[in-house]
Amino acid sequence: MKAIAEQEGTIQITMTSEEVATLVDLCYAAAASDLIPRRRDSQLRVNRFLDDVQCNLFEGAQQFWQQRGRSTAA
């Protein structure tokens, strides 16, 4: 993983497919966790982030784990 600071408040992150797939898994596990505050603002922030993850990363992560499963089954 590599992170590069861009313009103020923005960071560009480059990740391998495995890192992205792991990030997606961790996001969904964290969202189901009791450790996230139940305050409305916290829940809205988490839900917005999960929506972004779902729209931008989920499909690629799912493909990675499917390919990994096929290669370990062979």
DRENDO-1510 file (C-alpha; in Angstrom, 1 decimal, always signed):
<recs>
REC; n; res; u; v; w
REC; 1; MET; +0.0; +0.0; +0.0 .
REC; 2; LYS; +1.2; +3.5; -0.8 .
REC; 3; ALA; -0.3; +6.8; +0.2 .
REC; 4; ILE; +0.5; +10.1; -1.4 .
REC; 5; ALA; -0.7; +13.4; +0.0 .
REC; 6; GLU; -2.3; +15.5; -2.8 .
REC; 7; GLN; -4.1; +18.7; -2.4 .
REC; 8; GLU; -5.1; +19.8; +1.1 .
REC; 9; GLY; -7.4; +17.2; +2.7 .
REC; 10; THR; -6.9; +14.6; -0.1 .
REC; 11; ILE; -4.7; +11.5; -0.1 .
REC; 12; GLN; -4.3; +9.1; -3.0 .
REC; 13; ILE; -3.9; +5.5; -1.9 .
REC; 14; THR; -2.6; +2.8; -4.2 .
REC; 15; MET; -3.4; -0.8; -3.1 .
REC; 16; THR; -3.1; -4.3; -4.4 .
REC; 17; SER; -6.2; -6.3; -5.2 .
REC; 18; GLU; -5.7; -8.3; -2.0 .
REC; 19; GLU; -5.4; -5.1; +0.1 .
REC; 20; VAL; -8.6; -3.7; -1.4 .
REC; 21; ALA; -10.4; -7.0; -0.8 .
REC; 22; THR; -9.2; -7.0; +2.8 .
REC; 23; LEU; -10.3; -3.4; +3.3 .
REC; 24; VAL; -13.8; -4.2; +2.0 .
REC; 25; ASP; -14.0; -7.1; +4.5 .
REC; 26; LEU; -12.8; -4.9; +7.4 .
REC; 27; CYS; -15.3; -2.2; +6.5 .
REC; 28; TYR; -18.2; -4.5; +6.7 .
REC; 29; ALA; -17.0; -6.2; +9.9 .
REC; 30; ALA; -16.5; -2.8; +11.5 .
REC; 31; ALA; -20.0; -1.6; +10.4 .
REC; 32; ALA; -21.5; -4.6; +12.2 .
REC; 33; SER; -19.4; -4.0; +15.3 .
REC; 34; ASP; -20.7; -2.6; +18.6 .
REC; 35; LEU; -17.6; -0.5; +18.8 .
REC; 36; ILE; -18.9; +2.1; +16.4 .
REC; 37; PRO; -20.8; +4.9; +18.3 .
REC; 38; ARG; -24.5; +4.7; +17.8 .
REC; 39; ARG; -24.7; +8.5; +17.5 .
REC; 40; ARG; -26.6; +9.6; +14.4 .
REC; 41; ASP; -23.7; +11.6; +12.9 .
REC; 42; SER; -21.3; +8.6; +13.3 .
REC; 43; GLN; -23.8; +6.2; +11.7 .
REC; 44; LEU; -24.4; +8.6; +8.8 .
REC; 45; ARG; -20.6; +8.9; +8.3 .
REC; 46; VAL; -20.1; +5.1; +8.3 .
REC; 47; ASN; -23.1; +4.5; +6.0 .
REC; 48; ARG; -21.8; +7.1; +3.5 .
REC; 49; PHE; -18.4; +5.4; +3.5 .
REC; 50; LEU; -19.9; +1.9; +3.1 .
REC; 51; ASP; -22.0; +3.2; +0.2 .
REC; 52; ASP; -18.7; +4.5; -1.4 .
REC; 53; VAL; -17.0; +1.1; -0.7 .
REC; 54; GLN; -20.0; -0.8; -2.2 .
REC; 55; CYS; -20.1; +1.4; -5.3 .
REC; 56; ASN; -16.4; +1.5; -6.0 .
REC; 57; LEU; -14.6; -1.5; -4.4 .
REC; 58; PHE; -17.0; -4.3; -3.6 .
REC; 59; GLU; -17.2; -5.9; -7.1 .
REC; 60; GLY; -13.4; -6.0; -7.5 .
REC; 61; ALA; -13.0; -7.4; -4.0 .
REC; 62; GLN; -15.6; -10.1; -4.6 .
REC; 63; GLN; -13.8; -11.1; -7.9 .
REC; 64; PHE; -10.4; -11.3; -6.0 .
REC; 65; TRP; -11.8; -13.7; -3.3 .
REC; 66; GLN; -13.5; -15.8; -6.0 .
REC; 67; GLN; -10.3; -16.1; -8.0 .
REC; 68; ARG; -8.4; -16.9; -4.8 .
REC; 69; GLY; -10.9; -19.6; -3.9 .
REC; 70; ARG; -10.6; -21.2; -7.3 .
REC; 71; SER; -6.8; -21.2; -7.2 .
REC; 72; THR; -6.7; -22.8; -3.7 .
REC; 73; ALA; -9.3; -25.4; -4.6 .
REC; 74; ALA; -7.2; -26.6; -7.7 .
</recs>
